[in-house]
Amino acid sequence: MLEKVKITREQTIFLVFIGALGNIVYTHTWIDPNTDRAAWVASLAGILLVIPFAVWILYLGKQQPGGTIFDILESGLGKIFCVIVSGLYIFLNIALAVTILNMFTELIKTFFLIYTPRWLIILVMVSISVLLLSNGIKVLARTVEILTVIGLLNFFISFIFAFPNYIHPEYVIPIFDTSLLGCIKGTLFLSGTASECLLLLMVIVRFIPDPGKHYMWVVIGLAACSVIFSSAILIIIAMLSPELAARIAFGAVNAAKIIKVGEFIRGLEVFIFGTYQFIALGKTTFYLYCAWTAAKKMFNNWKPEIQLLFLAVMIFVPSLWLNSYNKAYYLAVLLGYSILPFSIFVLLLASISIMLIKKRTGSTLK
């Protein structure tokens, strides 16, 4: 499934940046009992730990330019094995989409659209994702660039007014008031959750020109994500206290809600909501795109438009059926422990495939 379309450095950086976010913006509170004030340090280290695996994918992509990881698996291990792995990959992406849609929908209904039916919010999100994907990867990459910039501006606009009146240094100092084991547990969990970007890289590596040479593109994307996300966690803790931040959902929205400057500047949570919205839309589109790419590979590109619509329904229906923030949260936590092991398993298989391909090529030349 070779394609000639290529994405730019900036598009790659932004795709990886958003790819590492997603359910982590909700499930980061899972580590708070273990990390306490050091939650932001665990966030910083956890996302950075994903970098070697991202570079690994680019190295594999260098071995078969223009192909996905699943193209490599099929070439080395055969169609049947590729279909089995692709099926697990599709299931994982659908499950991730279901969780983020449920948690984002709860955010909207809690703060903004209280009386709007859940099914309508989810339908709009899935429909926009389908529309974006129907226009190709270049349109998606450009859209992600724009939305990421707007989302970052929303973040900075919201929290710039928190300084200095709403920042409490005593909430973050001392930093390491927890055990080393607790901090390691939190770091590893966030590494697993941030590994969502690996699922995306497995299929967009074919669009990165000379991936082995441009590995710094993904390094920059993940490094930027780790710094900005850990900064957000630090600000939330400094504003709300680690104890309160651990007990409430949507910490960033609640933190922004208390900020006001005089009688005129208030209601800044609407900007943070915009950031959550862009993340949810971007990630839902990524999950659908990943599942669609794997499905097209499984069925030899048979009627791709029908496959896209079918996968959209496969996301929409379970999202309505789950219908619970708590269930979605705990499912996302479970998936957070599963993504990195699954990704390593796939990358090991792809590495074995590359060795088999080289061995066959060498035998043929002889």
Secondary structure, DSSP 8 states (H G I E B T S, - for coil): --------HHHHHHHHHHHH-STHHHHGGGGHHHHGGGHHHHHHHHHHTTHHHHHHHHHHHHHSTT--HHHHHHHHH-HHHHHHHHHHHHHHHHHHHHHHHHHHHHHHHHHT-TTS-HHHHHHHHHHHHHHHHTT-HHHHHHHHHHHHHHHHHHHHHHHGGGTTTT--GGGT-SS--S-HHHHHHHHHHHHHHHTHHHHHHHHHGGGSSSTTTTTHHHHHHHHHHHHHHHHHHHHHHHHH-HHHHHHSSSHHHHHHHT--BTTTB--THHHHHHHHHHHHHHHHHHHHHHHHHHHHHHTTT-SHHHHHHHHHHHHHHHHHHH--HHHHHHHHHHHHTTHHHHHHHHHHHHHHHHHHHHHHHHHHH-
